[in-house]
Amino acid sequence: MGRSYRDLIAWQKAMTFVREIYTVTHRFPSEERYGITNQLRRAAVSVPSNIAEGQARFSQKEFHHFLSQARGSLVEIETQLLIAKDLKYIQAARAETLLGLTDELGRILNGLISSIKSRAA
């Protein structure tokens, strides 16, 4: 484990994704500030946060747990983006771009999870 969480591609991409989510939710209706805007932002922030916290743990099992939490947050974000698209808070093309980023980040997390599982075995 010795390297920093900042060196992880998953963390770097997740940080970029957080900025994208904040940018897109900035344009959501003000009455959604405590609704879907807040939920999307919190879920997005939890992805790199869980990656970082997991990497800082002392066991592969704990790292795996936190990566699974990050993966769960991605699925939450996907659902919320689809809701935002259905409510016309976000254009379909922009939603598809963001959903593509969640897919990419999900694949990266899955690869990292697989790598950790194989090291633990």
LOSE-246517 format. One record per residue: residue number from 0; residue in three letters; x, y, z of N, C-alpha, C in turn. Coordinates in Angstrom, 1 decimal, decimal comma. Each point is the difference from the previous one (the first is absolute). Example, Ala and Ser with C-alpha at 12.3 -4.5 7.8 and 13.67 -1.06 7.14 Angstrom:
BEGIN
+-----+--------+--------+--------+--------+--------+---------+--------+--------+--------+--------+
: num : residu :  neast : nnorth :    nup : caeast : canorth :   caup :  ceast : cnorth :    cup :
+-----+--------+--------+--------+--------+--------+---------+--------+--------+--------+--------+
:   0 :    ALA :   13,2 :   -5,7 :    7,8 :   -0,9 :     1,2 :    0,0 :    0,9 :    1,2 :    0,0 :
:   1 :    SER :   -0,4 :    1,1 :   -0,7 :    0,9 :     1,1 :    0,0 :   -0,8 :    1,1 :    0,8 :
+-----+--------+--------+--------+--------+--------+---------+--------+--------+--------+--------+
//
This chain:
BEGIN
+-----+--------+--------+--------+--------+--------+---------+--------+--------+--------+--------+
: num : residu :  neast : nnorth :    nup : caeast : canorth :   caup :  ceast : cnorth :    cup :
+-----+--------+--------+--------+--------+--------+---------+--------+--------+--------+--------+
:   0 :    MET :    0,8 :   -1,2 :    0,0 :   -0,8 :     1,2 :    0,0 :    0,8 :    1,3 :    0,0 :
:   1 :    GLY :    1,1 :    0,1 :    0,6 :    0,9 :     1,2 :    0,2 :   -0,2 :    1,2 :   -0,8 :
:   2 :    ARG :   -0,6 :    0,0 :   -1,2 :   -0,2 :     1,3 :   -0,7 :   -1,2 :    0,8 :    0,5 :
:   3 :    SER :    0,0 :    1,3 :   -0,4 :   -1,0 :     0,9 :    0,4 :   -1,3 :   -0,3 :   -0,8 :
:   4 :    TYR :   -1,2 :    0,3 :    0,6 :   -1,2 :    -0,1 :   -0,7 :   -0,1 :    1,0 :   -1,2 :
:   5 :    ARG :    0,8 :    1,1 :    0,1 :    0,1 :     0,9 :   -1,1 :    0,6 :   -0,5 :   -1,2 :
:   6 :    ASP :    0,7 :   -1,1 :    0,1 :    0,7 :    -0,7 :   -1,1 :   -1,0 :   -0,9 :   -0,8 :
:   7 :    LEU :   -1,1 :   -0,3 :    0,7 :   -1,0 :    -1,0 :   -0,6 :   -0,8 :    0,7 :   -1,1 :
:   8 :    ILE :    0,0 :   -0,6 :   -1,2 :   -0,8 :     0,5 :   -1,1 :   -1,4 :    0,2 :    0,3 :
:   9 :    ALA :   -0,6 :   -1,0 :    0,8 :   -1,4 :     0,0 :    0,4 :   -0,2 :    1,3 :    0,8 :
:  10 :    TRP :    0,8 :    0,3 :    0,9 :   -0,2 :     1,2 :    0,8 :    0,1 :    1,3 :   -0,8 :
:  11 :    GLN :    1,0 :    0,1 :   -0,9 :    0,2 :     1,1 :   -0,9 :   -1,3 :    0,2 :   -0,9 :
:  12 :    LYS :   -0,5 :   -1,1 :   -0,6 :   -1,2 :     0,1 :   -0,8 :   -1,2 :    0,4 :    0,8 :
:  13 :    ALA :   -0,1 :   -0,5 :    1,2 :   -1,1 :     0,3 :    0,9 :    0,0 :    1,5 :    0,3 :
:  14 :    MET :    1,2 :    0,5 :    0,3 :    0,1 :     1,5 :    0,3 :   -0,5 :    0,8 :   -1,2 :
:  15 :    THR :    0,4 :   -0,4 :   -1,2 :   -0,5 :     0,7 :   -1,2 :   -1,5 :   -0,1 :   -0,1 :
:  16 :    PHE :   -0,5 :   -1,2 :    0,3 :   -1,4 :    -0,2 :   -0,1 :   -0,8 :    0,9 :    1,0 :
:  17 :    VAL :    0,5 :    0,2 :    1,2 :   -0,6 :     0,8 :    1,0 :   -0,2 :    1,4 :   -0,6 :
:  18 :    ARG :    1,1 :    0,5 :   -0,6 :   -0,1 :     1,4 :   -0,6 :   -1,1 :    0,0 :   -1,1 :
:  19 :    GLU :   -0,1 :   -1,0 :   -0,8 :   -1,0 :    -0,1 :   -1,0 :   -1,4 :    0,1 :    0,6 :
:  20 :    ILE :   -0,2 :   -0,8 :    1,0 :   -1,3 :     0,0 :    0,7 :   -0,4 :    1,3 :    0,6 :
:  21 :    TYR :    1,0 :    0,7 :    0,6 :   -0,2 :     1,3 :    0,6 :   -0,4 :    1,0 :   -1,1 :
:  22 :    THR :    0,7 :   -0,1 :   -1,1 :   -0,3 :     0,9 :   -1,1 :   -1,4 :   -0,2 :   -0,6 :
:  23 :    VAL :   -0,4 :   -1,2 :   -0,2 :   -1,3 :    -0,3 :   -0,6 :   -1,2 :    0,3 :    1,1 :
:  24 :    THR :    0,3 :   -0,3 :    1,2 :   -1,1 :     0,3 :    1,0 :   -0,1 :    1,5 :    0,3 :
:  25 :    HIS :    1,0 :    0,8 :   -0,3 :   -0,1 :     1,4 :    0,2 :   -1,2 :    0,6 :   -0,8 :
:  26 :    ARG :   -0,3 :   -0,6 :   -1,1 :   -1,1 :     0,4 :   -0,8 :   -1,4 :   -0,5 :    0,3 :
:  27 :    PHE :    0,0 :   -0,9 :    1,0 :   -1,3 :    -0,6 :    0,4 :   -0,9 :    1,1 :    0,7 :
:  28 :    PRO :   -1,3 :   -0,2 :    0,0 :   -0,9 :     1,0 :    0,6 :    0,4 :    0,2 :    1,5 :
:  29 :    SER :   -0,1 :    1,3 :    0,4 :    0,3 :     0,3 :    1,4 :   -0,8 :   -0,8 :    1,0 :
:  30 :    GLU :   -1,2 :   -0,3 :   -0,3 :   -0,8 :    -0,8 :    0,9 :    0,5 :   -1,4 :    0,2 :
:  31 :    GLU :    0,9 :   -0,4 :   -0,8 :    0,6 :    -1,4 :    0,1 :    1,3 :    0,1 :    0,9 :
:  32 :    ARG :    0,4 :    1,1 :    0,5 :    1,2 :     0,2 :    0,8 :    0,1 :   -1,1 :    1,0 :
:  33 :    TYR :   -1,1 :   -0,3 :    0,7 :    0,1 :    -1,0 :    1,1 :   -0,6 :   -1,3 :   -0,4 :
:  34 :    GLY :   -0,3 :   -0,1 :   -1,3 :   -0,5 :    -1,3 :   -0,6 :    1,1 :   -0,7 :   -0,8 :
:  35 :    ILE :   -0,3 :   -0,1 :   -1,2 :    0,9 :    -0,8 :   -0,9 :    1,4 :    0,6 :   -0,2 :
:  36 :    THR :    0,0 :    1,3 :    0,1 :    1,4 :     0,7 :   -0,1 :    0,8 :   -0,5 :    1,1 :
:  37 :    ASN :   -0,5 :    0,1 :    1,2 :    0,8 :    -0,4 :    1,2 :    0,3 :   -1,5 :    0,0 :
:  38 :    GLN :   -0,9 :   -0,8 :   -0,4 :    0,2 :    -1,5 :   -0,1 :    1,1 :   -0,3 :   -1,0 :
:  39 :    LEU :   -0,1 :    0,6 :   -1,2 :    1,0 :    -0,3 :   -1,0 :    1,4 :    0,4 :    0,5 :
:  40 :    ARG :    0,1 :    1,2 :    0,5 :    1,3 :     0,5 :    0,5 :    0,6 :   -0,9 :    1,1 :
:  41 :    ARG :   -0,9 :   -0,3 :    1,0 :    0,5 :    -0,9 :    1,1 :    0,5 :   -1,3 :   -0,5 :
:  42 :    ALA :   -0,8 :   -0,6 :   -0,9 :    0,4 :    -1,3 :   -0,6 :    1,3 :    0,1 :   -0,8 :
:  43 :    ALA :    0,1 :    1,1 :   -0,7 :    1,3 :     0,2 :   -0,8 :    1,2 :    0,1 :    0,9 :
:  44 :    VAL :   -0,2 :    0,8 :    1,0 :    1,2 :     0,2 :    0,9 :    0,3 :   -1,2 :    0,7 :
:  45 :    SER :   -0,9 :   -0,9 :    0,3 :    0,3 :    -1,2 :    0,7 :    0,8 :   -1,0 :   -0,8 :
:  46 :    VAL :    0,0 :    0,1 :   -1,3 :    0,8 :    -0,9 :   -0,8 :    1,5 :    0,2 :    0,2 :
:  47 :    PRO :    0,6 :    1,1 :   -0,2 :    1,4 :     0,2 :    0,3 :    0,3 :   -0,1 :    1,5 :
:  48 :    SER :   -0,9 :    0,4 :    0,8 :    0,2 :    -0,1 :    1,4 :    0,2 :   -1,4 :    0,5 :
:  49 :    ASN :   -0,9 :   -0,9 :   -0,5 :    0,1 :    -1,4 :    0,4 :    1,3 :   -0,7 :   -0,6 :
:  50 :    ILE :    0,3 :    0,4 :   -1,2 :    1,3 :    -0,5 :   -0,6 :    1,2 :    0,4 :    0,9 :
:  51 :    ALA :    0,0 :    1,3 :    0,4 :    1,1 :     0,4 :    0,8 :    0,0 :   -0,6 :    1,4 :
:  52 :    GLU :   -1,2 :   -0,1 :    0,6 :    0,0 :    -0,6 :    1,4 :    0,4 :   -1,5 :   -0,1 :
:  53 :    GLY :   -0,5 :   -0,7 :   -1,0 :    0,3 :    -1,4 :   -0,1 :    1,5 :   -0,2 :   -0,2 :
:  54 :    GLN :    0,6 :    0,8 :   -0,9 :    1,4 :    -0,2 :   -0,2 :    0,9 :    0,3 :    1,2 :
:  55 :    ALA :   -0,5 :    0,8 :    0,9 :    0,7 :     0,3 :    1,3 :   -0,2 :   -1,1 :    1,0 :
:  56 :    ARG :   -0,9 :   -0,9 :   -0,2 :   -0,2 :    -1,1 :    1,0 :    1,2 :   -1,0 :    0,0 :
:  57 :    PHE :    0,0 :   -0,8 :    1,0 :    1,2 :    -0,9 :    0,2 :   -0,2 :   -1,4 :   -0,7 :
:  58 :    SER :   -1,2 :   -0,3 :   -0,5 :   -0,2 :    -1,3 :   -0,6 :   -0,6 :    0,1 :   -1,4 :
:  59 :    GLN :    0,2 :   -1,0 :   -0,8 :   -0,6 :    -0,1 :   -1,3 :   -1,5 :   -0,1 :    0,1 :
:  60 :    LYS :   -0,4 :   -0,8 :    1,1 :   -1,5 :    -0,2 :    0,2 :   -0,7 :    1,4 :    0,2 :
:  61 :    GLU :    0,6 :    0,8 :    0,8 :   -0,6 :     1,3 :    0,3 :    0,0 :    0,9 :   -1,3 :
:  62 :    PHE :    1,1 :    0,0 :   -0,7 :    0,1 :     0,7 :   -1,3 :   -1,1 :   -0,5 :   -0,9 :
:  63 :    HIS :   -0,2 :   -1,3 :   -0,1 :   -1,0 :    -0,5 :   -0,8 :   -1,4 :    0,5 :    0,4 :
:  64 :    HIS :   -0,2 :    0,0 :    1,3 :   -1,3 :     0,5 :    0,5 :   -0,3 :    1,5 :   -0,4 :
:  65 :    PHE :    1,0 :    0,8 :    0,1 :   -0,2 :     1,4 :   -0,4 :   -0,1 :    0,2 :   -1,5 :
:  66 :    LEU :    0,7 :   -0,8 :   -0,7 :   -0,2 :     0,0 :   -1,5 :   -1,4 :   -0,4 :   -0,4 :
:  67 :    SER :   -0,6 :   -1,0 :    0,8 :   -1,3 :    -0,4 :   -0,3 :   -1,0 :    1,1 :    0,4 :
:  68 :    GLN :    0,3 :    0,8 :    1,0 :   -0,9 :     1,1 :    0,4 :    0,1 :    1,1 :   -1,2 :
:  69 :    ALA :    1,2 :    0,2 :   -0,5 :    0,1 :     1,0 :   -1,1 :   -0,8 :   -0,5 :   -1,2 :
:  70 :    ARG :    0,0 :   -1,3 :   -0,3 :   -0,7 :    -0,6 :   -1,1 :   -1,5 :    0,2 :    0,2 :
:  71 :    GLY :   -0,5 :   -0,2 :    1,2 :   -1,4 :     0,3 :    0,4 :   -0,4 :    1,4 :   -0,3 :
:  72 :    SER :    0,9 :    0,9 :    0,4 :   -0,3 :     1,4 :   -0,3 :   -0,1 :    0,3 :   -1,4 :
:  73 :    LEU :    0,8 :   -0,6 :   -0,9 :   -0,1 :     0,2 :   -1,4 :   -1,4 :   -0,5 :   -0,5 :
:  74 :    VAL :   -0,5 :   -1,1 :    0,5 :   -1,3 :    -0,4 :   -0,5 :   -1,1 :    0,9 :    0,5 :
:  75 :    GLU :    0,2 :    0,6 :    1,2 :   -0,9 :     1,0 :    0,5 :    0,0 :    1,2 :   -1,0 :
:  76 :    ILE :    1,2 :    0,5 :   -0,4 :    0,1 :     1,1 :   -0,9 :   -0,6 :   -0,3 :   -1,3 :
:  77 :    GLU :    0,2 :   -1,2 :   -0,6 :   -0,7 :    -0,4 :   -1,2 :   -1,5 :    0,2 :    0,1 :
:  78 :    THR :   -0,6 :   -0,5 :    1,0 :   -1,4 :     0,1 :    0,2 :   -0,5 :    1,5 :    0,1 :
:  79 :    GLN :    0,8 :    0,7 :    0,8 :   -0,4 :     1,5 :    0,1 :    0,2 :    0,7 :   -1,3 :
:  80 :    LEU :    1,0 :   -0,3 :   -0,8 :    0,1 :     0,7 :   -1,3 :   -1,1 :   -0,4 :   -0,9 :
:  81 :    LEU :   -0,5 :   -1,2 :    0,0 :   -1,1 :    -0,4 :   -0,8 :   -1,3 :    0,8 :    0,5 :
:  82 :    ILE :   -0,1 :    0,1 :    1,3 :   -1,2 :     0,8 :    0,5 :    0,1 :    1,4 :   -0,5 :
:  83 :    ALA :    1,2 :    0,6 :    0,2 :    0,2 :     1,4 :   -0,4 :   -0,3 :    0,2 :   -1,5 :
:  84 :    LYS :    0,4 :   -1,0 :   -0,8 :   -0,3 :     0,1 :   -1,5 :   -1,5 :   -0,1 :   -0,2 :
:  85 :    ASP :   -0,6 :   -0,9 :    0,7 :   -1,5 :    -0,2 :   -0,2 :   -0,7 :    1,3 :    0,4 :
:  86 :    LEU :    0,5 :    0,7 :    1,0 :   -0,6 :     1,2 :    0,5 :    0,4 :    1,3 :   -0,8 :
:  87 :    LYS :    0,8 :   -0,3 :   -1,0 :    0,5 :     1,1 :   -0,9 :    0,9 :    1,0 :    0,7 :
:  88 :    TYR :    0,7 :   -0,5 :    1,1 :    1,0 :     0,9 :    0,7 :    1,3 :    0,0 :   -0,8 :
:  89 :    ILE :    0,2 :   -1,1 :   -0,8 :    1,2 :    -0,1 :   -0,7 :   -0,3 :   -0,5 :   -1,4 :
:  90 :    GLN :    0,7 :    0,5 :   -1,0 :   -0,3 :    -0,5 :   -1,4 :    0,4 :   -1,4 :   -0,1 :
:  91 :    ALA :   -0,7 :   -0,7 :   -0,9 :    0,3 :    -1,5 :   -0,2 :    1,4 :   -0,2 :   -0,4 :
:  92 :    ALA :    0,6 :    0,8 :   -0,9 :    1,4 :    -0,2 :   -0,4 :    1,0 :    0,1 :    1,1 :
:  93 :    ARG :   -0,3 :    1,0 :    0,8 :    0,9 :     0,2 :    1,2 :   -0,1 :   -1,1 :    1,0 :
:  94 :    ALA :   -1,2 :   -0,5 :    0,2 :   -0,3 :    -1,1 :    0,9 :    0,8 :   -1,2 :   -0,5 :
:  95 :    GLU :   -0,1 :   -0,3 :   -1,3 :    0,7 :    -1,1 :   -0,6 :    1,5 :    0,1 :    0,2 :
:  96 :    THR :    0,5 :    1,2 :   -0,2 :    1,5 :     0,2 :    0,2 :    0,3 :   -0,4 :    1,4 :
:  97 :    LEU :   -0,7 :    0,5 :    1,0 :    0,2 :    -0,3 :    1,4 :   -0,2 :   -1,4 :    0,3 :
:  98 :    LEU :   -1,0 :   -0,7 :   -0,6 :   -0,2 :    -1,4 :    0,3 :    1,2 :   -0,8 :   -0,6 :
:  99 :    GLY :    0,5 :    0,5 :   -1,1 :    1,2 :    -0,7 :   -0,6 :    1,2 :    0,1 :    1,0 :
: 100 :    LEU :    0,1 :    1,2 :    0,7 :    1,1 :     0,1 :    1,0 :   -0,2 :   -0,9 :    1,1 :
: 101 :    THR :   -1,3 :   -0,2 :    0,4 :   -0,2 :    -0,9 :    1,2 :    0,3 :   -1,4 :   -0,5 :
: 102 :    ASP :   -0,3 :   -0,4 :   -1,2 :    0,4 :    -1,3 :   -0,5 :    1,5 :   -0,2 :    0,0 :
: 103 :    GLU :    0,7 :    1,0 :   -0,5 :    1,5 :    -0,1 :    0,0 :    0,5 :   -0,1 :    1,4 :
: 104 :    LEU :   -0,4 :    0,8 :    0,9 :    0,5 :     0,0 :    1,4 :   -0,4 :   -1,4 :    0,6 :
: 105 :    GLY :   -1,2 :   -0,5 :   -0,3 :   -0,4 :    -1,3 :    0,5 :    0,9 :   -1,1 :   -0,4 :
: 106 :    ARG :    0,4 :    0,0 :   -1,3 :    1,0 :    -1,0 :   -0,5 :    1,3 :    0,1 :    0,7 :
: 107 :    ILE :    0,5 :    1,3 :    0,2 :    1,2 :     0,1 :    0,7 :    0,0 :   -0,5 :    1,4 :
: 108 :    LEU :   -1,1 :    0,3 :    0,7 :   -0,2 :    -0,5 :    1,4 :   -0,1 :   -1,5 :    0,0 :
: 109 :    ASN :   -0,7 :   -0,6 :   -1,0 :   -0,1 :    -1,4 :    0,0 :    1,4 :   -0,7 :   -0,2 :
: 110 :    GLY :    0,8 :    0,7 :   -0,9 :    1,4 :    -0,5 :   -0,2 :    0,8 :    0,1 :    1,3 :
: 111 :    LEU :   -0,2 :    1,0 :    0,7 :    0,8 :     0,2 :    1,3 :   -0,5 :   -1,0 :    1,0 :
: 112 :    ILE :   -1,3 :   -0,2 :    0,0 :   -0,6 :    -1,0 :    1,0 :    0,6 :   -1,4 :   -0,4 :
: 113 :    SER :    0,0 :   -0,3 :   -1,3 :    0,5 :    -1,3 :   -0,4 :    1,5 :   -0,2 :    0,4 :
: 114 :    SER :    0,7 :    1,1 :   -0,2 :    1,4 :    -0,1 :    0,3 :    0,3 :   -0,2 :    1,5 :
: 115 :    ILE :   -0,9 :    0,6 :    0,8 :    0,1 :    -0,2 :    1,5 :   -0,4 :   -1,4 :    0,4 :
: 116 :    LYS :   -1,0 :   -0,5 :   -0,7 :   -0,4 :    -1,4 :    0,3 :    1,1 :   -1,0 :   -0,3 :
: 117 :    SER :    0,6 :    0,2 :   -1,1 :    1,1 :    -0,9 :   -0,4 :    1,2 :    0,1 :    0,9 :
: 118 :    ARG :    0,3 :    1,2 :    0,5 :    1,1 :     0,1 :    1,0 :   -0,3 :   -0,7 :    1,3 :
: 119 :    ALA :   -1,3 :    0,1 :    0,4 :   -0,4 :    -0,6 :    1,3 :   -0,1 :   -1,5 :   -0,1 :
: 120 :    ALA :   -0,1 :   -0,5 :   -1,2 :   -0,2 :    -1,5 :   -0,1 :    1,4 :   -0,7 :    0,1 :
+-----+--------+--------+--------+--------+--------+---------+--------+--------+--------+--------+
//
